[in-house]
Amino acid sequence: MQYSPGINPKLTMASENKRPLTLWLAFGLACFEVLSAAPYGPALSIDPTGGLVNMHVKMLAGSPFKDFRIPGLILLAVLGLGALLLATALYRLPAWSWATSLNPCKSRHWVWAATIAYGYALMIWIATEVIMIGFDSWLQPFHFGIGMAFAILSSMPTMRRYLNRNP
């Protein structure tokens, strides 16, 4: 069966329950990341002093930022909205033409590459944070691990097979 635009052809009412555990785990992690970034991104953007989330501007001493506005906007746009987009995509597997055109792996649904990209974006965010402000919380390795989990889950055969565009 050849892949055609629209929702993944393997997804019908009868087969929807056959989604692999790896896809559900990635969906759950994306939802968790939405909830993690939701309060911090907007709060840091609205109050760049960090006061709304009990953070201090002096944390940024080793960074190029004078306040939390830019990091807050990045957190909101890339990690928060990115996680929301990813969670939606993992659940619905839409055939968005703009996303399909950006897909470097044409043999798989674009959400496969998006999951890997989000995982790497999260790992880069955390690594950059540690380099700029230092290691100051158990949340840093925790979220870095979640980024790694996205990459690992995407590499699992069950997820790769399920997102194959040529079933």
N, C-alpha and C positions, 0 to 999 in steps of 0.2 A: 504494500500500500504506500503510495507516494504522499509526502507531506503536502498539505494545502493550507493556505492562509486561514486564519481563524483559530479557535481554541484547539489545542493539541488533539489530533484525531483519535488518540487512544483514550481520551476522556469522554466517556459516555456515562449515563446514569448508572449502568451496570458495572462499569469498570472503575468508577471514581474511588472506590474503597481499595483499589489495588495500588494506590500510590505507595511508593516505598517509604519505609521508616526514615531513610536519610532525607527525603524531601520534607517530611513532616517535622523532623528535627531542625532542618534549616529554616522552615517557616516559623517554628517556635522561637528560635534564636533571633530571627528578624523582628518578631513581635516584642521580644524582650528588649532588643536594642531601641525600638521605637519608644518604649516606656522609659528606658534609661536616658535617652537624649531629650525626651519631651520636656522635662522640667528645666534642665540645665541650659540648653541652647537659647530658648527665649529669655530666661532669667538673666543670663550673661549679656545678651543683646540689649535688653531693656535697662539693666543696671550694670554698666561696664565696670563698676568698682568691685563687683562680686558679692556685695552685701546681701543680696537676696538668697544666695546659696552658701553663706558663711565662708567665702573665699576672700583672700586678701590680695590686692594688686601687687604687693611685694613678692608674691610667688612668681611673678613674671620677670623678675630682675634679670635673669639670664636669657630672656627671649627678646625678639624684636618688637614686642607689643608693649605699649604703655598702659593699656587696660584690657578688659576681657571682651570688648565689643567684637573685634574680628574673630577671635577664637570662638566666641558664642555663635556668631553667624555661620561659621564653618561647621560647627557642631550641629546647629539647627538644619542647615541646608544639605550638607553632605551626609552626615551620619544619621540625623533624625529623619529628614524627608527621604533620604536614600533608603533607610531601613523600611519606611512605610511603603515606598515604591516596591522594594524587594519582597516584602511580606505579601503585598497585593499580587505581585507577579507570580510568586511561588504558589499562591492559593488558586489563582485563576488561569495561569499560563496563557495570557493573552497574546495575540499575534499583532502586536503594535509594529507598524511598518518602520517607524523611526528607530525602535530598539533592534529590530531585525537587521536594519541596514548597518548598525554599529557592531553587530555580532561578528567577532573574529572567527568563530567556529560554525560555519554554515551547516554542518551536519547535525548540530544540536539546536534545540530551542534556545533562544537568546537568554533566557533566565539562567541557564547553566553558567554562561560567561559572567552574567551580572552577579551571581552569587559569589563567584571567585573574586571578581573585582571589588565587591563590597568587603569581603574578608580581608583583602590586601589593604584597602583604604583604612579599615579599622586598625590593622596592625601598624600601618604607617603613622596614623594619628597618634597611637599610644607610644610608639618608638620616638616620634618627634617630641611628644610631651615630656617623656623621660629625659631626652637629651637637653631640652630647653629648661625645664623646671626641676628636674631630678625625680628620683623615685620617692614618692611620698604617700602611697596608698596601695593597699592590697587590690584595689579596683583596677589598677593599671595592668598587672599581669592577668587578672581575671578577664578583662575585655580584650587583651591581646590574645588570650586563649580562645575567646569566642571568635575572633578574626581567623585564627588558625582552624577552628572547627568548620567555618564556612568553606575554607579551601579543602579541608580533608573530606567533608561530606560530599562536596562536588566531585571529588576524585573517586568516590566509591562506585563500583560497577553498577549497583542498582540504580543510583541516581543518573549516571551517565546513560545507561540503557533506557531508562524511562524518558529522558529528555532527548533521546535520539529522534531526529526528524524523519528518518526513513525506517519505520518499524518493520 
